[in-house]
Every structure is written in C-alpha cells, then in structure tokens.
C-alpha cells in the first residue's frame, strides 16, 4: 500500500491546504482526496509540482507499507 504523507510535509512547511491547492492549480477537494489517501493515482507532473512547492523529494511524500491481512 502506498501512503501519501502530504499532511506531514505541509505541517513542516507551515502551509495550509488552501494555499497548496492554489499553488498546485487544483481544487481543495482534489487535494483532500490526495491527502487522505483516497486517490487512485497521481500524475508525475503533479508530484513534480508538489516537490517543488514543498521543497522535498517524492520519497518524502510517498511511503510504501506492506498490507496487513484482511486489507
């Protein structure tokens, strides 16, 4: 399972969801889907923008975890 640690990076950068959504050029609703791990995919162009805006790497935003039995 891939976990999106967007909220962690936003907190470290002291950036609100509204500001990040605006700078990314996406709706706050779409950012919320991504933040809450409900997205099915992310475009490389969006990941690139996120990394530039938050001054981080894809590895700071995305984490792999083994799925537990029953998930």
Rosetta blueprint (number, residue, H / E / L):
1 X L
2 X E
3 X E
4 X E
5 X L
6 X H
7 X H
8 X H
9 X H
10 X H
11 X H
12 X H
13 X H
14 X L
15 X L
16 X L
17 X H
18 X H
19 X H
20 X H
21 X H
22 X H
23 X H
24 X H
25 X L
26 X L
27 X L
28 X H
29 X H
30 X H
31 X H
32 X H
33 X H
34 X H
35 X H
36 X L
37 X L
38 X L
39 X L
40 X L
41 X L
42 X L
43 X L
44 X H
45 X H
46 X H
47 X H
48 X H
49 X H
50 X H
51 X H
52 X H
53 X H
54 X H
55 X L
56 X L
57 X L
58 X H
59 X H
60 X H
61 X H
62 X E
63 X E
64 X E
65 X L
66 X L
67 X L
68 X L
69 X L
70 X L
71 X L
